[in-house]
Structure formats: structure tokens, C-alpha cells
Amino acid sequence: MSFSIMWITHVAKFMNVVKYSYWGLALVTMKTYTLIALLPIFLLSATTTTLEPISKSIPQTLEELIQKETIKRVQTIKIQETGSREDCAGIRGGSGEIGCWQILPSTFSALKKKHNIQVKGYSYEVQKLATIAEVKLDVIKGLTPAQTLKKWNSGNLRPCRQGINRWGIKYNSCKYVKEALTIYQSL
């Protein structure tokens, strides 16, 4: 679903050829989410007991997988928040959110600080950069798409809630995640 069989075949062939110990990668795909996990794979040689560095092609492949999953989640959030509009940078939400990813100004400032984004302003490019940086951390940490979406919608991973916020806007974090997962699965 989120990765090709060719990648698994490449790793399997690589593991059979290498005679030294190294850290391997495992990519586990489940029905509605992808979990990327690092695990030790030990292949000991009869002639050495030292750990040898992993081939440079594997981390590049992992980085490509992380980037692909990050972009898919970022696109999902954008579509869920503002549809497929290209002119969404200035859209304002009922609770003060701004832009394609409907980020509150205080959240946006915190994201820029957290990810050391020095660019000023609230342009589409800066919004996208901040969103990608935050979502990429979720992917690296192993959060599922549902967890990323829940966190984006409510700011935390606590159980779903519904109600009316202080601006009089109805919210339902479980409904948001369910609708967004449908978008995610279609991408």
C-alpha cells in the first residue's frame, strides 16, 4: 500500500549478501496506517564480530519513504481543512485559523519557533514548510495517520471530543479523523 514490494526485495537481497552486523530497517504497513520502525538485525560473519555501517542506499530509501508519507499526510490535512483549493493561503476559519492547513496564529508561531523557521510572514510557502516539519516529526516518531490527524485537529492525542468551542463553532475530533482518513486512503 505505502511501499513497493521491490523495496522489500531489495532489503532482503541486501541482507543475504552482507556478512557483517548492521542496523536494519523494517517497514510495517497496516490497513489504514503505516508505521515505520527501526529494529536491529544482526547478521554475524564468521570472521568478525564488529558492527559495520549500513549501506547508504537504505537510509536514502527510508528518507524517501518518510518524505512520501509526510507529504501524503500534509495533503490530507489541506484537503480536509480547505478542500482542493489552490488559493487557500488567506482562508480564515471561524475560530481564527488561517490558511490552507487552518493553523491558529499562536500555533503557527510555536511551530516556526520549534522548527527554527526564520522566514517572516504567513505565506503559503511558510505555512507549508511549518506543516511539513511538524508532520514529518509525527512520521518519524511512528504516529499513525489517524494520530497525526487527531493531533492536528485538536492539538493533542487525548481521546476524541465533541462540543462547541468558545467561538461558537461545533467540533468533533473523531468525525474529523474519520473523514480525513477517507481522504488519506484515496491519495
TAKAUR-V509048 format. One record per residue. N is the residue number from 1. RES is the residue in one letter. PHI is phi in degrees with one decimal (none if undefined). Layout:
BEGIN
n = [N & N]
res = [RES & RES]
phi = [PHI & PHI]
END
This chain:
BEGIN
n = [1 & 2 & 3 & 4 & 5 & 6 & 7 & 8 & 9 & 10 & 11 & 12 & 13 & 14 & 15 & 16 & 17 & 18 & 19 & 20 & 21 & 22 & 23 & 24 & 25 & 26 & 27 & 28 & 29 & 30 & 31 & 32 & 33 & 34 & 35 & 36 & 37 & 38 & 39 & 40 & 41 & 42 & 43 & 44 & 45 & 46 & 47 & 48 & 49 & 50 & 51 & 52 & 53 & 54 & 55 & 56 & 57 & 58 & 59 & 60 & 61 & 62 & 63 & 64 & 65 & 66 & 67 & 68 & 69 & 70 & 71 & 72 & 73 & 74 & 75 & 76 & 77 & 78 & 79 & 80 & 81 & 82 & 83 & 84 & 85 & 86 & 87 & 88 & 89 & 90 & 91 & 92 & 93 & 94 & 95 & 96 & 97 & 98 & 99 & 100 & 101 & 102 & 103 & 104 & 105 & 106 & 107 & 108 & 109 & 110 & 111 & 112 & 113 & 114 & 115 & 116 & 117 & 118 & 119 & 120 & 121 & 122 & 123 & 124 & 125 & 126 & 127 & 128 & 129 & 130 & 131 & 132 & 133 & 134 & 135 & 136 & 137 & 138 & 139 & 140 & 141 & 142 & 143 & 144 & 145 & 146 & 147 & 148 & 149 & 150 & 151 & 152 & 153 & 154 & 155 & 156 & 157 & 158 & 159 & 160 & 161 & 162 & 163 & 164 & 165 & 166 & 167 & 168 & 169 & 170 & 171 & 172 & 173 & 174 & 175 & 176 & 177 & 178 & 179 & 180 & 181 & 182 & 183 & 184 & 185 & 186 & 187]
res = [M & S & F & S & I & M & W & I & T & H & V & A & K & F & M & N & V & V & K & Y & S & Y & W & G & L & A & L & V & T & M & K & T & Y & T & L & I & A & L & L & P & I & F & L & L & S & A & T & T & T & T & L & E & P & I & S & K & S & I & P & Q & T & L & E & E & L & I & Q & K & E & T & I & K & R & V & Q & T & I & K & I & Q & E & T & G & S & R & E & D & C & A & G & I & R & G & G & S & G & E & I & G & C & W & Q & I & L & P & S & T & F & S & A & L & K & K & K & H & N & I & Q & V & K & G & Y & S & Y & E & V & Q & K & L & A & T & I & A & E & V & K & L & D & V & I & K & G & L & T & P & A & Q & T & L & K & K & W & N & S & G & N & L & R & P & C & R & Q & G & I & N & R & W & G & I & K & Y & N & S & C & K & Y & V & K & E & A & L & T & I & Y & Q & S & L]
phi = [none & -99.6 & -150.7 & -95.0 & -63.7 & -59.4 & -64.2 & -63.1 & -61.6 & -60.4 & -63.4 & -61.0 & -63.7 & -59.9 & -65.4 & -72.1 & -83.8 & -72.2 & -104.1 & -108.1 & -71.5 & -161.4 & -87.7 & -105.1 & -122.1 & -131.6 & -117.2 & -113.2 & -109.4 & -115.4 & -51.6 & -114.4 & -156.9 & -117.9 & -117.8 & -103.4 & -131.5 & -96.6 & -143.4 & -78.4 & -123.1 & -105.7 & -120.3 & -89.5 & -90.0 & -70.9 & -101.3 & -148.9 & -122.7 & -87.3 & -87.3 & -104.7 & -66.0 & -71.7 & -57.3 & -66.2 & -70.4 & -70.0 & -59.9 & -62.3 & -65.1 & -62.0 & -60.3 & -63.3 & -66.0 & -62.6 & -63.0 & -62.5 & -67.0 & -60.6 & -62.5 & -62.4 & -68.6 & -62.8 & -63.2 & -59.0 & -62.7 & -60.3 & -65.0 & -62.6 & -79.3 & -136.0 & 77.1 & -94.8 & -66.0 & -85.7 & -99.1 & -93.8 & -58.7 & -102.1 & -65.1 & -112.6 & -88.3 & -66.3 & -106.9 & 99.5 & -67.7 & -132.6 & 90.4 & -63.4 & -108.2 & 47.5 & -98.6 & -65.6 & -53.5 & -66.8 & -66.6 & -61.1 & -61.8 & -64.4 & -65.0 & -60.8 & -67.9 & -57.9 & -101.3 & 53.9 & -90.5 & -90.1 & -71.8 & -87.7 & 99.0 & -126.1 & -67.4 & -54.8 & -63.4 & -71.0 & -58.7 & -64.6 & -59.7 & -65.1 & -65.8 & -60.4 & -60.7 & -70.2 & -67.5 & -60.6 & -60.2 & -60.1 & -63.0 & -62.6 & -71.3 & 90.4 & -66.6 & -75.3 & -54.8 & -60.2 & -67.8 & -60.4 & -65.3 & -62.8 & -62.2 & -64.6 & -72.9 & -115.9 & 85.1 & -157.6 & -109.0 & -65.2 & -54.3 & -56.7 & -137.8 & -142.8 & 160.8 & -127.3 & -80.5 & -66.7 & -95.1 & 83.7 & -97.2 & -70.2 & -140.7 & -154.3 & -67.5 & -68.0 & -63.8 & -57.1 & -62.8 & -60.8 & -64.5 & -67.8 & -64.0 & -63.1 & -64.6 & -54.5 & -68.6 & -84.4 & -80.9]
END
